[in-house]
Protein backbone atom coordinates (compact mmCIF):
# COMPACT_ATOMS: atom_id res chain seq x y z
CA UNK A 1 0.00 0.00 0.00
CA UNK A 2 1.20 3.51 -0.81
CA UNK A 3 1.53 6.27 1.80
CA UNK A 4 -0.99 8.44 -0.07
CA UNK A 5 -3.69 5.82 0.55
CA UNK A 6 -3.59 6.15 4.33
CA UNK A 7 -2.06 9.56 5.13
CA UNK A 8 -3.99 12.53 6.50
CA UNK A 9 -4.24 15.16 3.78
CA UNK A 10 -5.97 17.84 5.85
CA UNK A 11 -2.81 19.53 7.15
CA UNK A 12 -2.49 22.91 8.85
CA UNK A 13 0.77 24.77 8.22
CA UNK A 14 2.26 27.61 10.27
CA UNK A 15 4.53 30.34 8.92
CA UNK A 16 8.03 30.68 10.38
CA UNK A 17 7.25 34.34 11.08
CA UNK A 18 4.16 33.49 13.15
CA UNK A 19 4.46 33.52 16.94
CA UNK A 20 4.83 30.41 19.04
CA UNK A 21 1.64 31.49 20.81
CA UNK A 22 -0.24 31.24 17.52
CA UNK A 23 1.41 27.89 16.75
CA UNK A 24 0.30 26.58 20.16
CA UNK A 25 -3.24 27.86 19.51
CA UNK A 26 -3.30 26.08 16.15
CA UNK A 27 -2.11 22.87 17.80
CA UNK A 28 -4.91 23.19 20.33
CA UNK A 29 -7.51 23.79 17.59
CA UNK A 30 -6.55 20.63 15.71
CA UNK A 31 -5.61 18.59 18.79
CA UNK A 32 -2.07 17.90 17.60
CA UNK A 33 1.38 18.21 19.13
CA UNK A 34 3.17 19.44 16.02
CA UNK A 35 2.79 21.57 12.92
CA UNK A 36 4.66 21.71 9.63
CA UNK A 37 6.30 25.09 9.05
CA UNK A 38 5.92 26.40 5.51
CA UNK A 39 7.22 29.39 3.61
CA UNK A 40 6.73 30.24 -0.06
CA UNK A 41 4.96 26.93 -0.71
CA UNK A 42 7.86 24.95 0.75
CA UNK A 43 8.27 22.92 3.92
CA UNK A 44 11.03 24.63 5.93
CA UNK A 45 10.67 23.01 9.33
CA UNK A 46 8.51 21.41 11.98
CA UNK A 47 7.45 22.80 15.33
CA UNK A 48 6.32 20.61 18.20
CA UNK A 49 4.82 21.27 21.58
CA UNK A 50 8.16 20.02 22.91
CA UNK A 51 10.03 22.66 20.87
CA UNK A 52 7.84 25.32 22.44
CA UNK A 53 8.30 23.95 25.97
CA UNK A 54 12.04 23.22 25.81
CA UNK A 55 13.44 25.73 23.33
CA UNK A 56 11.19 28.62 24.24
CA UNK A 57 9.44 28.53 27.62
CA UNK A 58 12.24 26.77 29.52
CA UNK A 59 14.66 29.40 28.22
CA UNK A 60 12.43 32.29 29.24
CA UNK A 61 11.38 33.31 25.74
CA UNK A 62 8.22 35.29 25.13
CA UNK A 63 5.06 33.77 23.61
CA UNK A 64 5.67 36.33 20.84
CA UNK A 65 8.87 34.53 19.79
CA UNK A 66 8.80 33.70 16.06
CA UNK A 67 8.33 30.04 15.19
CA UNK A 68 11.58 30.18 13.17
CA UNK A 69 13.61 30.60 16.38
CA UNK A 70 12.45 27.34 17.98
CA UNK A 71 11.40 25.07 15.09
CA UNK A 72 13.37 22.05 13.92
CA UNK A 73 14.77 22.93 10.51
CA UNK A 74 16.07 19.41 9.80
CA UNK A 75 12.91 17.91 8.34
CA UNK A 76 12.65 14.23 7.55
CA UNK A 77 9.85 13.10 5.25
CA UNK A 78 8.52 10.40 2.98
CA UNK A 79 7.05 10.64 -0.49
CA UNK A 80 3.37 9.99 -1.16
CA UNK A 81 4.16 7.27 -3.70
CA UNK A 82 6.41 5.29 -1.34
CA UNK A 83 5.18 2.24 0.52
CA UNK A 84 3.64 2.34 3.98
CA UNK A 85 6.27 -0.22 4.96
CA UNK A 86 9.01 2.27 4.04
CA UNK A 87 7.28 5.01 6.05
CA UNK A 88 7.00 2.72 9.08
CA UNK A 89 10.65 1.74 8.78
CA UNK A 90 11.65 5.40 8.49
CA UNK A 91 9.62 6.29 11.61
CA UNK A 92 11.38 3.53 13.53
CA UNK A 93 14.79 4.57 12.27
CA UNK A 94 14.20 8.22 13.23
CA UNK A 95 12.25 7.35 16.40
CA UNK A 96 9.32 9.58 15.43
CA UNK A 97 5.57 8.94 15.43
CA UNK A 98 4.74 11.00 12.36
CA UNK A 99 6.31 12.26 9.16
CA UNK A 100 5.39 14.89 6.59
CA UNK A 101 4.43 13.47 3.21
CA UNK A 102 5.67 15.24 0.07
CA UNK A 103 4.91 14.76 -3.59
CA UNK A 104 7.80 14.38 -6.03
CA UNK A 105 7.84 18.18 -6.53
CA UNK A 106 8.64 18.33 -2.79
CA UNK A 107 5.32 19.98 -1.94
CA UNK A 108 3.61 19.02 1.33
CA UNK A 109 0.58 16.85 0.61
CA UNK A 110 -0.06 15.20 3.96
CA UNK A 111 1.12 13.69 7.21
CA UNK A 112 1.47 10.01 8.02
CA UNK A 113 1.34 8.92 11.64
CA UNK A 114 1.98 5.66 13.39
CA UNK A 115 -1.81 5.47 13.80
CA UNK A 116 -2.25 5.76 10.02
CA UNK A 117 0.27 2.96 9.56
CA UNK A 118 -1.54 0.77 12.09
CA UNK A 119 -4.82 1.17 10.19
CA UNK A 120 -3.34 0.40 6.76
CA UNK A 121 -3.76 -2.98 5.04
CA UNK A 122 -1.41 -5.59 6.51
CA UNK A 123 -0.07 -3.11 9.04
CA UNK A 124 0.36 -5.25 12.13
CA UNK A 125 4.00 -6.11 11.43
CA UNK A 126 4.92 -2.64 10.14
CA UNK A 127 3.40 -0.65 12.97
CA UNK A 128 4.65 -3.08 15.63
CA UNK A 129 8.21 -2.93 14.31
CA UNK A 130 8.08 0.87 14.03
CA UNK A 131 6.70 1.24 17.55
CA UNK A 132 9.43 -1.03 18.92
CA UNK A 133 12.10 1.19 17.32
CA UNK A 134 10.41 4.46 18.30
CA UNK A 135 10.17 3.52 21.95
CA UNK A 136 13.80 2.46 22.35
CA UNK A 137 15.51 4.31 25.22
CA UNK A 138 18.07 6.94 24.36
CA UNK A 139 16.24 8.40 21.39
CA UNK A 140 16.62 11.82 19.87
CA UNK A 141 15.59 14.13 22.67
CA UNK A 142 18.32 16.68 22.15
CA UNK A 143 16.89 20.12 21.58
CA UNK A 144 19.89 21.81 19.96
C-alpha positions as CSV (number, residue, x, y, z in Angstrom):
1,X,0.0,0.0,0.0
2,X,1.2,3.5,-0.8
3,X,1.5,6.3,1.8
4,X,-1.0,8.4,-0.1
5,X,-3.7,5.8,0.5
6,X,-3.6,6.1,4.3
7,X,-2.1,9.6,5.1
8,X,-4.0,12.5,6.5
9,X,-4.2,15.2,3.8
10,X,-6.0,17.8,5.8
11,X,-2.8,19.5,7.1
12,X,-2.5,22.9,8.8
13,X,0.8,24.8,8.2
14,X,2.3,27.6,10.3
15,X,4.5,30.3,8.9
16,X,8.0,30.7,10.4
17,X,7.2,34.3,11.1
18,X,4.2,33.5,13.1
19,X,4.5,33.5,16.9
20,X,4.8,30.4,19.0
21,X,1.6,31.5,20.8
22,X,-0.2,31.2,17.5
23,X,1.4,27.9,16.8
24,X,0.3,26.6,20.2
25,X,-3.2,27.9,19.5
26,X,-3.3,26.1,16.1
27,X,-2.1,22.9,17.8
28,X,-4.9,23.2,20.3
29,X,-7.5,23.8,17.6
30,X,-6.6,20.6,15.7
31,X,-5.6,18.6,18.8
32,X,-2.1,17.9,17.6
33,X,1.4,18.2,19.1
34,X,3.2,19.4,16.0
35,X,2.8,21.6,12.9
36,X,4.7,21.7,9.6
37,X,6.3,25.1,9.0
38,X,5.9,26.4,5.5
39,X,7.2,29.4,3.6
40,X,6.7,30.2,-0.1
41,X,5.0,26.9,-0.7
42,X,7.9,24.9,0.8
43,X,8.3,22.9,3.9
44,X,11.0,24.6,5.9
45,X,10.7,23.0,9.3
46,X,8.5,21.4,12.0
47,X,7.4,22.8,15.3
48,X,6.3,20.6,18.2
49,X,4.8,21.3,21.6
50,X,8.2,20.0,22.9
51,X,10.0,22.7,20.9
52,X,7.8,25.3,22.4
53,X,8.3,23.9,26.0
54,X,12.0,23.2,25.8
55,X,13.4,25.7,23.3
56,X,11.2,28.6,24.2
57,X,9.4,28.5,27.6
58,X,12.2,26.8,29.5
59,X,14.7,29.4,28.2
60,X,12.4,32.3,29.2
61,X,11.4,33.3,25.7
62,X,8.2,35.3,25.1
63,X,5.1,33.8,23.6
64,X,5.7,36.3,20.8
65,X,8.9,34.5,19.8
66,X,8.8,33.7,16.1
67,X,8.3,30.0,15.2
68,X,11.6,30.2,13.2
69,X,13.6,30.6,16.4
70,X,12.4,27.3,18.0
71,X,11.4,25.1,15.1
72,X,13.4,22.1,13.9
73,X,14.8,22.9,10.5
74,X,16.1,19.4,9.8
75,X,12.9,17.9,8.3
76,X,12.6,14.2,7.6
77,X,9.8,13.1,5.2
78,X,8.5,10.4,3.0
79,X,7.1,10.6,-0.5
80,X,3.4,10.0,-1.2
81,X,4.2,7.3,-3.7
82,X,6.4,5.3,-1.3
83,X,5.2,2.2,0.5
84,X,3.6,2.3,4.0
85,X,6.3,-0.2,5.0
86,X,9.0,2.3,4.0
87,X,7.3,5.0,6.1
88,X,7.0,2.7,9.1
89,X,10.6,1.7,8.8
90,X,11.7,5.4,8.5
91,X,9.6,6.3,11.6
92,X,11.4,3.5,13.5
93,X,14.8,4.6,12.3
94,X,14.2,8.2,13.2
95,X,12.2,7.4,16.4
96,X,9.3,9.6,15.4
97,X,5.6,8.9,15.4
98,X,4.7,11.0,12.4
99,X,6.3,12.3,9.2
100,X,5.4,14.9,6.6
101,X,4.4,13.5,3.2
102,X,5.7,15.2,0.1
103,X,4.9,14.8,-3.6
104,X,7.8,14.4,-6.0
105,X,7.8,18.2,-6.5
106,X,8.6,18.3,-2.8
107,X,5.3,20.0,-1.9
108,X,3.6,19.0,1.3
109,X,0.6,16.9,0.6
110,X,-0.1,15.2,4.0
111,X,1.1,13.7,7.2
112,X,1.5,10.0,8.0
113,X,1.3,8.9,11.6
114,X,2.0,5.7,13.4
115,X,-1.8,5.5,13.8
116,X,-2.3,5.8,10.0
117,X,0.3,3.0,9.6
118,X,-1.5,0.8,12.1
119,X,-4.8,1.2,10.2
120,X,-3.3,0.4,6.8
121,X,-3.8,-3.0,5.0
122,X,-1.4,-5.6,6.5
123,X,-0.1,-3.1,9.0
124,X,0.4,-5.2,12.1
125,X,4.0,-6.1,11.4
126,X,4.9,-2.6,10.1
127,X,3.4,-0.7,13.0
128,X,4.7,-3.1,15.6
129,X,8.2,-2.9,14.3
130,X,8.1,0.9,14.0
131,X,6.7,1.2,17.6
132,X,9.4,-1.0,18.9
133,X,12.1,1.2,17.3
134,X,10.4,4.5,18.3
135,X,10.2,3.5,22.0
136,X,13.8,2.5,22.4
137,X,15.5,4.3,25.2
138,X,18.1,6.9,24.4
139,X,16.2,8.4,21.4
140,X,16.6,11.8,19.9
141,X,15.6,14.1,22.7
142,X,18.3,16.7,22.2
143,X,16.9,20.1,21.6
144,X,19.9,21.8,20.0
